[in-house]
Amino acid sequence: MNKIKISAVSYTNTKPFIYGIEHSEIINQIDLSLDIPSDCAAKLIDYKVDIGLIPVAAIPFVPNANIIGSYCIGSVGAVNSVFIFSDVEVGKIKTIKFDSQSRTSNNLAKVLLKFHFKQDVEFVTNDSKTDAIVLIGDRTFGKKDDFAFAYDLGEEWMKFTGLPFVYAAWVANKEISALFIEEFDTALKLGLAHRDEVLKELPSIDNFDLKDYLFNKLDFELTEEKRKALDLFLDYIKKL
């Protein structure tokens, strides 16, 4: 049997999914690699994998893109791991540095700065000094106090649209059988049901509540409201 190749994000937000996959029979049907978000997308775009947990801003670039399953990496309001960190208040930001690891968060920052905060900002990717930076994932844990201002992009999106947000979705670049998707969903659900076990395997982090993050800040159900938010977000990207 040809195994299905899957790339998943290596951040803490995916640990429940990985736990479920590794503790289910589905692990015998797949080849799993753990990557940063941008690499997940690149592998899916280049047909190096069949399914990827990819930043949603990359979906339009995936051949034959098809969101599968019932789960995602999302939030309903603040997510506490996707930020604009700034030395000045948002109305005074003139330059901002992108995060090299995720297309979605950079685009979300651009959308919010232009349409929500009404700011004309220069975006850079080099190491020059800027007023603010976009930072995502585990590298943000416990870092809010290191900056004068911290804008949670999940929270700001909710203020702007009244909708939740999807940061990453399970996307396939070819047809996947309904049976496999059902079994995959079951594995992901198992992992979410065992988040307390996942927490026991994670090291504690100063100034960061991992339990609150996995149980309250992240929201893993791919609801109709999240699908609506995803479509709206992709529409805003086109207007940038």
Secondary structure, 3 states (H helix, E strand, C coil): CCCEEEEEECCHHHHHHHHHHHCCHHHHHEEEEEECHHHHHHHHHCCCCCEEEEEHHHHHHCCCCEEEEEEEEEECCCCCCEEEEECCCHHHCCEEECCCCCHHHHHHHHHHHHHHCCCCCEEECCCCCCCEEEEEHHHHCCCHHHCCEEEEHHHHHHHHHCCCEEEEEEEECCCCCHHHHHHHHHHHHHHHHCHHHHHHCCCCECCECHHHHHHHHCEEECCHHHHHHHHHHHHHHHCC
